[in-house]
Structures are given as structure tokens and as C-alpha cells.
Amino acid sequence: MRCNIMKEIRILAPTGMMGYGIDAAAFAAGMAMKPHAIVADAGSTDAGPHKLGAGVGIVSKMATMQDLDVMLTAGLENHIPVIIGSAGGSGGQPHIKWTMEAVEELARKKGWKLRVAIINATADKEWLKQKLRDGAITPMTGVPELTETEIDLATEIVAQMGHEPYLEALDKGVDLIVAGRSYDPSMTVAACVHNGIEDLGLAYHMGKIIECGTLCTIPGGNGPIMGIITDDSFVIQSLFPEKKATSLSVAAHTLYEKSHPYLLAGPGGVLNLEHSSFEQLDSNAVKIRGSRFIPDEVYRIKLEGAKLVGYRSVFIGAVRDPIAVSAIDELVGVGQYMADQTAASIGLEKEQYHIDLKVYGKNGVMGDREPVKEVTSHELCVVGEIVAPTQELAAAICSKVRAGMMHGPYQGRKATAGNLALPFAPSDFAVGATYQFNVYHLVEVDSPIAFFTTSYHTVG
């Protein structure tokens, strides 16, 4: 049952990422303010495509269970829902399963009985193919058009849900929501709307800030934070005496993960912050007004999919000799030559393997886009990455590249070997399966909840 409008709705975000830990004192301060919901974002694409493709978590099971224990204990004792988005890191079916195993284990240990809603965000591939044929799928900026072949190659395809599937679950009355891939503010928005807040602009803006915990404070970092929303504004309240929520820090965090200073696209619409204002209330609280949500004419959700592209081996080497430092491009050339020669000798075509030699201290971060062209470092670090169809082939190429760079000649060399200092033994590392985002597109849906399916369970 939807609640009547209240004077203010308080949403507690206990951590910037579930599994990163929860500060006990700050969390207790937040619970003392009697929040209406506890919300936690558990996922991100920051870690790249591997977590989605391989079906593994961003954080450990132990770390996840520790945070779940804190949140669920407080939620059950205070009769407020705990809402988890992008479960397990990437929000696919393996990630939801892994998270629910942690919930079930805690319930057995604690003697809990929970009403749980599980919201699936994994796409049906045949449904996606039909959408593709209907012309209802468009690529994100810089992404090629999607094909049915790429849909088949993806090990998992998820979609970012908005607040609507969460709202449907909250309206049925549950203790815990474990949801698949989600737009970061969706959990907060659902809790706000469920408790009578109608302004989606304020709710989405507040959710976008608090989902990262105390990243919006000075100093920043990970920690609980409180969002307090009314009909015409919301307040970001720090729960730490030493971490200050200031108008500058909160406004700065509003720019987080955005390509435009005041337009932020999400499921079904755009958050427009052009007229948002930030007012300092005291040393630890900021009031925000003027944020608007503009619905799209057609409701679209973002798809994320990852495919296996091979297996990776890596080596790390350091260069300290000043002559070698000045000739680093020659050494990199030797490494690339050895990769090509070795690959050819074992029958690999160019498109079947990949080599990347990053030189930190030169242009390891930005590559060819590095504006500083002169190497001024007295030492350099070379990270060599080789991806091939099998781990054995990747290891074979990696060892040849590393050996070639260790012993290869360069202009001005006075010694006969030892170009690289290797910090580890073994020097080469088998990283394993390597994935690539191959689905990064928008799909039109008939309704905000049509794509997502929710099941209800009693745990314990």
C-alpha cells in the first residue's frame, strides 16, 4: 500500500558500494534519525566488462555479508525496507544468485525470516533480436550498431532499470529487495515515491548524490550519508563530524560521472540540473532546489553485455638505466616484433591476438593522447599484456615478448642483457579469461517494468 505524503522522507545510504564496509558510528547516527529506507548500490561498470562476462562479484562474499548483516539487522529491527541495486556488482543472474546465497546464509545464522523481492535485469536474447529487427535498438555514442551475432556472443546482457520495478515491489510490502543492474539513483527514487514524494527531479538528484556515500563530503571517501527530501527541496546531511557536506563539495559531486554539466540521461528521461541551487544550512548539511526530471517521449533503457575475447597473460618490468630510458621506444618495438614473430610461428593471424605494452612514466595512462612528449622520469615501468585464443598461447607470446625486451639491443647500450628489472618471480602471470563490452546500446520498451520480472520469496 502506497503511503500518504509525509513532511519529509529520510533515506540512509550506508556505503558507497555494498561490500566496501560501513562505519558503525555514522550508521548508528543515521539510524537515530529514523530513516524510511536503507538503500545500497552494489554495482558499477568501473571494473570493466570482466565481472559481467565472467559472472563474478566486484567484492568478496565475506565483505558483502558483513555489510548485509549491518543493513538487514537495522532494517528488520526498525521495520524499514533494505534495497540493494545492481546486486553482486554487475546485476546479472549469477550476481543475484550469489547475493541471495549470502542473504540465505545470514538468515540461517541469525534466525531471520525475510520477505524478499528479486528483480531480474537479464535480457532474453530472442526478445532482443526481435527488438533489433524492429529497429528499436540504437548504439550509445561511439559504439557500433548491434548485430544478432554479437547478441549471441554475449555471455550475459543486462539492462539498467529505473525506479518503477522497485516501486512495484515496495508497494507489495517486502523487507528486502535484491535487484539486478540498475540506474544508480533508482533505489532512492523508489523509496521516495513509495512514501509520497512526487517530484522525480529532486528524488533522482538526491539519489545520484547519496549512492556514493560520503564521496560528496570534504574529506571524501566511503561512509554512510543521509538524504532528506520534501516536496520542494532535499538536504544532504553528513553523519560524520569530521566529514563536511558543503555546497561546493555537493555541487562538485553532482558533476560526477557526467558528460554534460547539467544534463544526465537515465531510464525514461533526463535529469536537468541547470537551475539547481545549493544552499549551505550548517557545516554538515546542504539544501538543493530546482532539479527537474524531463520524461522522454519513448521510454528507453541501457543494455550492457560482455563477450569472451580470449585469455590474457601479463608481465611487469622496470627500466632504470638512463640509456635504456632514452631508448624505451626501441625496446617497445622489440617487444611488438617478438609478439608478431611468435604469433606467426604458431599460426595466429593478426586479428587473433592482441599486444599492449604500457610504459608508465612516459604515456602509460593516456597513450598516444599524452600531451607531454618528453620523458623526464628517471625510471619507467613497462606492463605487457597479451591476449590470445587460449591461455597457453597467451603465455607463449608473453614469455617471448618479455624475453625480447629483457635482452634485445638498443642504441647506445653498453651491457649485453638485463634491460628490465622484474619485481616478481614468476615474472609472467596467467590472468585468465578476458571479456569485452559488445552490447552498450539503448532499447525501447513498452513500459518501465515490461522488461524486468520480479519474484517474491520468503527466506528463513
C-alpha positions in Angstrom: 0.0 0.0 0.0 1.4 3.4 -1.0 1.9 5.7 2.0 0.4 9.1 2.4 2.6 12.2 1.8 4.8 12.8 4.8 6.5 16.1 5.8 9.9 14.7 4.9 11.4 11.4 3.8 14.8 10.3 5.0 16.9 7.8 3.0 20.0 6.3 4.6 22.8 5.2 2.2 25.2 3.3 4.4 28.1 2.9 1.9 29.2 4.0 -1.5 29.4 0.3 -2.6 28.0 -2.6 -0.8 31.0 -4.6 0.4 33.2 -1.6 1.0 32.4 -1.5 4.7 30.0 0.5 6.9 31.2 2.9 9.6 29.4 1.8 12.8 29.2 5.2 14.5 28.0 7.1 11.4 25.5 4.4 10.6 24.1 4.5 14.1 23.8 8.3 13.8 21.8 7.8 10.6 19.5 5.2 12.2 18.9 7.6 15.1 17.3 9.9 12.5 14.7 7.2 11.8 15.1 6.7 8.0 12.3 5.4 5.9 14.6 3.1 3.9 18.2 1.8 3.7 19.5 1.8 0.1 22.8 0.5 -1.2 24.2 0.4 -4.7 26.2 -2.8 -5.2 27.4 -2.4 -8.7 29.3 -0.4 -11.4 30.9 -0.8 -14.8 34.0 0.9 -13.4 35.7 -2.5 -13.1 35.3 -3.1 -16.8 33.5 -6.0 -18.6 35.1 -8.9 -16.8 32.7 -9.0 -13.8 29.7 -9.1 -16.1 31.2 -11.5 -18.6 32.5 -13.9 -16.0 29.6 -13.7 -13.6 31.7 -12.8 -10.6 31.5 -10.1 -8.0 33.4 -6.9 -7.5 33.9 -7.5 -3.8 34.3 -10.7 -1.7 31.4 -12.7 -0.3 32.8 -12.1 3.2 32.7 -8.3 2.7 29.2 -8.5 1.2 27.9 -10.5 4.1 29.4 -8.1 6.7 27.5 -5.1 5.1 24.3 -7.1 4.6 24.4 -8.1 8.3 24.5 -4.5 9.4 21.8 -3.3 7.0 19.4 -6.2 7.4 19.7 -6.2 11.2 18.8 -2.5 11.3 16.1 -2.9 8.7 14.3 -5.7 10.4 14.6 -4.1 13.9 13.2 -0.8 12.6 10.7 -2.3 10.2 12.0 -0.4 7.1 13.0 -1.9 3.8 16.6 -2.6 2.7 17.0 -2.0 -1.1 20.0 -3.3 -3.0 20.7 -2.4 -6.6 23.0 -3.9 -9.2 23.4 -6.9 -6.9 26.8 -8.6 -6.9 28.5 -5.9 -8.9 27.1 -6.3 -12.5 23.5 -7.2 -11.7 23.3 -10.3 -13.9 21.6 -13.6 -12.9 24.9 -15.1 -11.5 25.3 -12.0 -9.4 21.8 -12.1 -8.0 22.2 -15.8 -7.2 25.5 -15.1 -5.4 24.0 -12.3 -3.4 20.9 -14.3 -2.4 23.2 -17.1 -1.2 24.7 -14.6 1.2 21.3 -13.5 2.3 20.2 -17.1 2.9 23.3 -17.9 4.9 22.8 -14.9 7.1 19.2 -15.7 7.6 20.1 -19.2 8.8 22.8 -17.9 11.2 20.6 -15.1 12.6 17.2 -16.9 12.6 15.7 -14.2 10.4 12.5 -14.6 8.3 12.5 -12.2 5.4 10.1 -11.2 2.7 12.3 -10.7 -0.3 11.7 -9.4 -3.8 14.2 -10.4 -6.5 14.1 -8.2 -9.7 15.7 -9.8 -12.7 17.5 -7.5 -15.2 18.9 -10.1 -17.6 17.7 -9.8 -21.2 16.1 -12.6 -23.2 18.2 -12.9 -26.3 15.4 -13.8 -28.6 13.4 -10.8 -27.4 16.4 -8.6 -28.1 16.8 -9.9 -31.6 13.2 -9.1 -32.3 13.7 -5.6 -31.0 16.8 -5.3 -33.2 14.7 -6.4 -36.3 12.1 -3.8 -35.3 14.6 -1.0 -35.3 14.2 -0.4 -31.5 17.8 -0.7 -30.5 20.3 2.2 -31.0 24.0 2.3 -30.1 25.5 4.6 -27.4 27.9 7.3 -28.6 31.0 5.7 -30.3 29.5 2.2 -30.3 28.9 0.2 -33.5 25.4 -1.0 -34.5 24.3 -4.1 -32.7 24.0 -7.4 -34.6 22.4 -10.7 -33.8 25.8 -12.3 -33.8 27.0 -10.0 -31.1 23.9 -10.8 -29.0 24.6 -14.5 -29.3 28.3 -14.0 -28.3 27.5 -12.1 -25.1 27.7 -14.3 -22.0 25.3 -12.0 -20.2 23.2 -9.0 -21.2 21.6 -6.8 -18.6 19.6 -3.6 -18.6 19.6 -0.6 -16.2 16.3 -0.4 -14.5 14.7 2.8 -13.4 12.7 3.2 -10.1 9.5 1.7 -11.3 10.3 -2.0 -10.8 11.5 -1.2 -7.2 8.3 0.8 -6.6 6.1 -2.1 -7.6 8.0 -4.4 -5.1 7.8 -1.8 -2.3 4.1 -1.4 -2.8 3.7 -5.2 -2.1 5.5 -4.8 1.3 8.9 -6.5 1.5 11.8 -6.5 3.9 14.5 -6.7 1.2 14.8 -6.0 -2.5 17.7 -7.6 -4.3 17.7 -6.2 -7.9 19.8 -6.7 -11.0 21.5 -4.0 -12.9 20.1 -0.6 -12.0 20.5 3.1 -12.7 22.3 4.3 -9.6 19.6 6.6 -8.1 16.7 4.2 -8.8 16.6 2.6 -5.3 16.4 6.1 -3.6 13.8 7.3 -6.0 11.5 4.3 -5.5 11.7 4.8 -1.7 10.9 8.5 -2.1 7.9 7.9 -4.4 6.6 5.0 -2.2 6.5 7.4 0.7 4.6 10.1 -1.2 7.2 12.2 -2.9 6.1 13.2 -6.4 9.0 15.3 -7.7 11.2 12.9 -9.6 13.8 15.6 -10.4 14.5 16.1 -6.7 14.4 12.4 -6.0 16.7 11.4 -8.8 19.2 14.2 -8.0 19.3 13.2 -4.3 19.7 9.5 -5.3 22.6 10.3 -7.6 24.4 12.1 -4.8 23.9 9.7 -1.9 24.5 6.4 -3.9 28.2 7.2 -3.5 28.1 7.7 0.3 30.5 10.4 1.5 32.3 11.0 -1.8 30.3 14.3 -1.7 31.9 15.4 1.5 35.3 17.0 2.5 37.3 14.9 3.1 35.6 12.4 0.9 35.8 8.6 1.0 33.4 5.8 1.8 30.8 6.2 4.6 27.1 6.5 5.4 25.2 9.6 4.4 21.6 10.8 4.8 19.3 12.3 2.1 16.2 14.1 3.4 13.6 15.1 0.8 10.4 17.2 1.0 8.1 18.4 -1.7 10.3 21.4 -2.8 13.9 20.5 -1.9 16.2 17.9 -0.4 19.1 18.0 2.1 22.4 16.1 2.0 23.3 15.5 5.6 26.8 14.2 6.6 26.8 11.8 9.5 30.4 12.4 10.4 31.5 15.4 12.5 34.8 15.5 10.6 33.4 15.0 7.1 31.7 18.2 5.9 29.0 18.3 3.4 29.5 21.7 1.8 27.7 23.5 -1.0 30.9 23.2 -3.1 31.5 19.5 -2.4 27.9 18.5 -3.1 27.7 20.6 -6.2 31.1 19.2 -7.4 29.8 15.6 -6.8 26.8 16.5 -8.9 29.2 16.6 -11.9 30.4 13.0 -11.1 30.2 10.5 -14.0 28.6 13.0 -16.4 29.5 14.1 -19.9 27.4 17.2 -19.7 27.5 19.8 -16.8 23.7 19.7 -16.1 22.0 17.1 -18.2 22.1 13.5 -17.1 20.2 10.9 -19.1 18.7 7.8 -17.4 15.9 5.3 -17.9 12.9 7.1 -19.3 14.2 10.6 -19.1 16.8 13.3 -18.5 17.7 14.9 -15.1 18.1 18.7 -15.8 20.2 20.5 -13.2 20.6 23.8 -15.0 18.6 25.6 -12.3 19.7 23.6 -9.3 20.8 25.7 -6.3 23.0 24.6 -3.4 22.5 26.3 0.0 24.7 25.7 3.0 22.5 25.1 6.0 25.2 24.4 8.6 28.7 22.9 8.5 27.4 19.5 7.7 24.3 20.0 5.6 23.4 21.4 2.1 19.9 22.1 0.7 19.3 21.6 -3.0 16.4 23.0 -5.0 15.4 23.4 -8.7 16.3 20.0 -10.1 13.9 18.8 -12.8 13.2 15.4 -14.4 12.1 15.6 -18.1 10.5 12.4 -19.4 11.4 11.1 -22.8 8.7 10.6 -25.4 9.8 7.0 -25.8 11.0 5.0 -22.7 14.5 3.6 -23.3 16.8 1.5 -21.1 20.5 1.0 -21.4 21.8 -2.5 -22.3 25.2 -3.8 -21.2 26.6 -7.1 -22.5 30.1 -8.7 -22.5 31.7 -11.4 -24.6 34.7 -13.6 -24.2 37.6 -12.4 -26.5 40.4 -14.6 -25.3 42.8 -15.3 -22.5 45.3 -12.8 -21.0 48.9 -13.1 -19.8 50.8 -10.2 -18.2 54.4 -9.3 -17.2 55.7 -6.3 -15.3 59.2 -4.9 -15.8 61.1 -1.8 -14.7 63.7 0.3 -16.6 66.3 2.4 -14.6 69.3 2.6 -16.9 69.3 6.2 -18.3 70.3 5.0 -21.7 67.5 2.4 -21.8 65.1 5.0 -20.6 66.0 7.2 -23.5 65.6 4.3 -25.9 62.3 2.9 -24.5 60.6 3.2 -27.8 63.2 0.8 -29.3 62.6 -1.7 -26.5 58.8 -1.5 -27.0 59.4 -2.1 -30.7 61.4 -5.2 -29.9 58.5 -6.5 -27.8 56.0 -5.9 -30.5 58.3 -7.6 -33.1 58.7 -10.6 -30.8 54.9 -10.9 -30.4 54.3 -10.8 -34.2 57.1 -13.3 -34.9 55.9 -15.7 -32.2 52.3 -15.5 -33.2 53.1 -16.1 -36.8 55.2 -19.1 -35.9 52.3 -20.8 -34.2 49.8 -19.9 -36.9 47.9 -17.0 -35.5 46.6 -14.2 -37.7 46.9 -10.6 -36.7 43.2 -10.4 -35.6 43.6 -13.4 -33.4 45.8 -11.9 -30.7 46.4 -8.5 -29.1 49.5 -7.0 -27.5 49.6 -3.8 -25.4 52.9 -2.5 -23.9 52.1 0.3 -21.5 55.0 2.5 -20.4 54.2 4.2 -17.1 56.4 7.3 -16.7 56.0 8.0 -20.4 52.4 7.7 -21.6 51.1 4.6 -19.8 47.8 6.3 -18.9 46.9 8.2 -22.0 48.9 6.5 -24.7 49.1 8.5 -27.9 46.9 11.2 -26.5 49.5 12.1 -23.8 50.3 15.8 -24.5 53.7 15.7 -22.7 56.0 14.1 -25.2 59.4 14.3 -23.4 60.3 11.6 -20.9 61.5 13.2 -17.7 61.3 10.2 -15.4 64.5 8.6 -14.1 62.7 5.2 -14.1 59.9 3.6 -16.1 57.5 0.7 -15.6 56.5 -1.5 -18.5 53.3 -3.5 -18.2 53.0 -6.0 -21.0 49.6 -7.5 -21.9 49.0 -10.3 -24.4 45.5 -11.7 -25.2 45.3 -14.8 -27.4 42.7 -17.6 -28.1 44.0 -19.8 -25.3 45.9 -19.3 -22.1 48.7 -21.4 -23.4 49.1 -19.3 -26.5 48.9 -16.1 -24.5 51.6 -17.4 -22.1 53.8 -18.4 -25.1 53.7 -15.0 -26.7 54.1 -13.2 -23.3 57.3 -15.1 -22.5 58.8 -14.2 -25.8 57.9 -10.6 -25.6 59.3 -10.3 -22.1 62.5 -12.1 -23.0 62.9 -10.0 -26.1 62.6 -6.8 -24.1 65.0 -8.1 -21.5 67.8 -9.0 -23.9 67.1 -7.0 -27.1 69.6 -4.4 -28.3 69.1 -0.7 -28.4 71.1 2.3 -29.5 73.9 3.1 -27.0 73.6 0.0 -24.9 76.8 -0.9 -23.0 75.7 -4.1 -21.3 74.6 -7.2 -23.1 71.4 -8.1 -21.2 69.3 -7.2 -18.2 67.2 -4.4 -19.8 64.3 -5.0 -17.4 64.2 -5.4 -13.7 61.5 -8.0 -12.9 59.8 -7.4 -9.5 58.2 -10.8 -9.3 59.0 -14.5 -9.8 57.4 -16.0 -11.7 57.7 -13.0 -14.0 54.6 -13.8 -16.1 51.0 -14.0 -14.9 48.2 -16.0 -16.3 45.2 -13.7 -15.8 42.6 -15.9 -17.4 39.5 -15.2 -19.5 39.3 -11.7 -20.9 36.0 -10.0 -21.8 34.9 -7.0 -23.9 31.7 -4.9 -23.8 30.0 -5.8 -27.0 26.5 -4.6 -26.1 26.3 -1.0 -25.0 23.0 0.2 -26.5 19.6 1.7 -25.8 16.4 -0.3 -26.3 12.9 0.9 -26.5 10.5 -0.8 -24.1 6.7 -0.8 -23.9 6.7 0.2 -20.2 9.2 0.9 -17.4 8.5 -2.6 -15.9 7.9 -4.6 -19.1 11.5 -5.7 -19.4 12.0 -6.6 -15.8 10.5 -9.6 -13.9 10.0 -9.8 -10.1 9.6 -12.8 -8.0 8.8 -12.9 -4.3 10.2 -15.3 -1.7 10.2 -16.0 2.0 13.8 -16.6 3.3 14.3 -18.2 6.6 
